[in-house]
């Protein structure tokens, strides 16, 4: 009989990784009070096979100026290029679907860039 495979929420693990790699807060839920600069992750899709999962994640890089938001976006892109593990799970690949399109927040007008990736991460046996 095969082991069962559990796919931990990749966006939660990616939040943890980015929080350590960046000098700004990283959220999976928008807080009530927004800091001057932050990154927000939104999982939009996933699919799996026997041992790994591909997860689509959009990263919203927000700041109080467009220039700061652009630089934050480049810091996030750099951190994603170094991604090889999410905690104790190996990352097989990170594909960039969209790299830094300007997309101001529709509610506040706040400067924001958007990165969309697909990350393939191994599940764990349970």
Secondary structure, 3 states (H helix, E strand, C coil): CCCCEECCCHHHHHHHHHHHHCCCEEECCCCCCCCCCEEEEEEEEEEECCCEEEEEEEEEEECCCHHHHHHHHHHHHHHHHCCCEECCEEEEEEEEEEEEEECCCCCCCCCEEEEEEEEEEECEEC
